[in-house]
Amino acid sequence: MNGAPTPELDSRFSDPNAAPTPWADAAQALERAELYWITTVRADGRPHVTPLVAIADDHLVYFCTGLGEQKARNLEHNQSVAITTGRNTWASGLDVIVEGTAVRVEDAESLRRAADAYLDKYGGDWRFDVGDGVLTHGAAGEMEAALFRIEPTKVLAFAKDPHGQTRYRFM
């Protein structure tokens, strides 16, 4: 992506006193969040929603999942995802939703950067090593996880004081 997207306030869903949320604020919310909720699509079309930890760098969000988990099975047939984060409050904070396509990341350099970023953000509870196209963890590296990055098609930010809905498009 070249440069930051231009924020567009949706006046239909915003307080008359609201202004668009600057992209820097939305990116910071994505980077600093500790918990995210991801939605994937099951083979029969039903949504699957689950909490997870993730890392973000400006407009890209990265997450991992065990190869046998429901998320991984869903992504085998449909790469469409939405990931959300924010504050569980009505009148303060910022909620951000990223919609897009989950792309598998398998090169060793990207996996190493992600492993380092997970360790920096979450500490030793999320210590990964790099295997053959996967992140590994566990006493002997016996647990494997696929790493994905979300290529965004749309990002929404919901400000709460005053309430405002900002849209960012990614093409």
C-alpha positions in Angstrom: 0.0 0.0 0.0 1.3 3.4 -0.9 0.7 5.9 1.9 -2.1 6.1 4.4 -5.7 5.7 3.2 -7.9 8.8 3.2 -10.6 8.5 6.0 -14.2 9.0 5.0 -16.8 9.7 7.7 -20.1 8.1 7.1 -22.6 10.7 8.3 -25.5 8.2 8.3 -24.0 6.5 11.3 -22.1 9.4 13.0 -22.9 12.2 15.4 -23.1 15.6 13.7 -20.1 16.7 15.7 -17.9 13.7 14.7 -14.9 14.0 12.5 -13.2 11.1 10.6 -10.8 9.1 12.6 -7.2 9.6 11.3 -5.6 6.5 9.9 -2.8 6.8 12.4 -5.3 6.3 15.3 -6.9 3.2 13.7 -3.4 1.7 12.9 -2.3 2.4 16.5 -5.4 0.6 17.9 -4.7 -2.4 15.7 -1.0 -2.5 16.8 -1.7 -2.1 20.5 -4.6 -4.4 20.9 -4.1 -7.5 23.0 -7.1 -9.4 22.0 -8.9 -9.7 18.6 -11.9 -11.6 17.3 -11.7 -13.3 14.0 -14.5 -14.4 11.7 -13.9 -17.1 9.1 -16.5 -18.9 6.9 -17.3 -22.6 7.4 -17.7 -24.9 4.3 -21.5 -24.7 4.7 -21.4 -20.8 4.8 -21.9 -20.3 8.5 -19.6 -17.9 10.2 -17.0 -19.1 12.8 -16.0 -16.5 15.3 -13.2 -16.9 17.9 -10.9 -14.8 20.0 -7.1 -14.8 19.3 -3.9 -12.9 19.7 -2.5 -11.2 16.7 0.2 -8.7 15.6 -0.3 -5.7 13.3 2.0 -3.4 11.3 0.2 -0.3 9.9 -2.4 -1.8 7.6 -1.6 -5.5 7.9 -2.8 -7.8 10.6 -1.1 -11.2 11.2 -2.5 -14.2 13.0 -1.7 -17.8 13.4 -3.7 -20.9 13.9 -3.0 -24.6 14.5 -3.2 -26.6 11.3 -6.1 -28.7 12.6 -8.1 -25.8 14.1 -11.5 -24.8 12.7 -10.0 -21.5 11.4 -7.4 -23.3 9.4 -10.0 -25.7 7.9 -12.2 -22.8 7.0 -9.4 -21.0 5.3 -8.7 -24.0 3.1 -11.9 -23.3 1.1 -12.6 -19.6 1.8 -10.0 -17.0 2.6 -12.4 -14.2 3.4 -12.0 -13.0 7.0 -12.9 -10.1 9.3 -10.9 -9.3 12.4 -12.1 -6.9 15.1 -10.6 -5.3 18.1 -11.4 -2.4 20.4 -12.9 -1.6 23.8 -16.0 -3.2 25.1 -17.5 0.1 26.1 -20.3 2.3 24.7 -19.0 5.9 25.3 -15.2 5.7 25.0 -12.4 4.1 23.0 -12.1 3.1 19.4 -13.2 -0.2 17.7 -11.6 -1.3 14.4 -12.7 -3.9 11.9 -10.5 -5.2 9.1 -12.2 -7.1 6.3 -10.1 -8.8 3.7 -8.4 -12.0 2.4 -6.2 -14.2 4.6 -2.9 -15.0 2.8 -0.7 -17.8 4.1 2.9 -16.6 4.9 5.5 -19.4 4.6 8.9 -17.8 4.0 11.4 -18.1 6.8 12.3 -14.4 7.0 8.6 -13.3 7.5 8.0 -16.2 9.9 11.0 -15.1 12.0 9.8 -11.4 12.0 6.4 -12.6 13.2 7.8 -14.9 15.8 9.9 -12.0 17.2 6.9 -9.7 17.1 4.7 -12.2 19.0 7.4 -12.5 21.6 7.9 -8.7 21.9 4.1 -8.1 22.2 3.0 -11.1 24.4 6.1 -12.3 26.1 7.1 -15.9 26.6 3.6 -17.3 26.5 3.7 -16.8 22.8 7.2 -17.9 21.9 7.5 -19.4 18.5 10.3 -21.0 16.5 10.4 -21.2 12.7 9.8 -24.6 11.1 9.4 -25.5 7.4 6.8 -22.9 6.4 5.2 -22.8 9.8 5.6 -21.4 13.3 6.4 -24.1 15.9 6.0 -24.1 19.7 5.9 -26.5 22.5 8.7 -28.3 24.4 10.1 -30.0 21.3 8.4 -27.7 18.6 5.8 -30.4 18.2 2.9 -28.0 17.7 2.7 -26.3 14.3 0.8 -23.1 13.4 0.2 -21.5 10.0 0.8 -17.8 9.8 -1.6 -15.6 7.8 -1.6 -11.9 6.9 -4.9 -10.2 6.2 -4.8 -8.2 2.9 -7.4 -5.6 3.7 -10.2 -4.6 1.3 -12.0 -2.4 3.9 -11.3 -1.1 7.3 -13.9 0.5 9.6 -13.2 2.6 12.7 -15.9 3.3 15.2 -15.2 6.3 17.5 -17.3 6.7 20.6 -16.9 10.3 21.8 -18.5 11.6 19.7 -19.8 8.5 17.9 -18.5 8.3 14.4 -18.0 5.7 11.7 -14.9 6.1 9.5 -14.3 3.9 6.4 -10.9 3.3 4.8 -10.7 1.4 1.5 -7.8 -0.8 0.4 -7.5 -1.7 -3.3 
